[in-house]
Amino acid sequence: MLAKELINIDFTPLQPQSRISAALAKMDAWHSSSIPVVEPATRKNVGHILFEDIADAVDEAQPVSSITLRSPIYTFENQHVFEVVRKMLQHEVRIISVVDSSETYIGIIEKKKVLEALSEMLNITTAGSVITIELAKSDFTLSEIVHLIEVEGAKILGLTVEEAHDDDSVLHISLKLNHIDTSVVTSSLQRHGYLTTTENRNDLLQADYSSRADELMRYLDV
């Protein structure tokens, strides 16, 4: 999924001549402490303004250009949603500008749209079960894992890879499958030397897999 699929074109960015009062109002309306500033003649991002920069402004009738703007933050329309997430986390913003190949402003992406996209990509709401495999990084071969699962008639609906919290040489591979009963798949993986943890109760499995998205949502809640 690309950034251009998530764009909100109805958002009106601030302009250099916009009043500080307008910036504060927009921050409140969009629940964001950061708002992009775009030059109307060129449609180029000239920076962004933070709430902390204007919260104590003496004269809110002054233009935002009277304050030193922060460097522009944007993503290109053809970048993957994962890159959008990376930039939003890096800069701790709830909305991010989207530009075309000539760096001309197109619109914004909101945090909630990113979360919806991730939920869709991970098939969080689709019925199924989750298997987590623990293995050394050096032993990780996705093609073999996929083969062993599909040989048993199951399909992978979603996949996440994360380092173990206490050992960065170990990976936890969580796979959401289209089967409720994963005992056959689990047995096959274990026969081939994989350490697995599985819970066949669908409600718990859904909660476990969804919790990974919840963690990301909380992390994005900046």
Secondary structure, 3 states (H helix, E strand, C coil): CEHHHCCECCCCCECCCCEHHHHHHHHHHHCCCEEEEEECCCCEEEEEEEHHHHCCCCCCCCEHHHCCCECCCEEECCCEHHHHHHHHHHHCCCEEEEECCCCEEEEEEEHHHHHHHHHHHCCCCCCCEEEEEEEEHHHCCHHHHHHHHHHCCCCEEEEEEEEECCEEEEEEEEEEECCCCCHHHHHHHHHCCCEEEECCCHHHHHHHHHHHHHHHHHHHCC
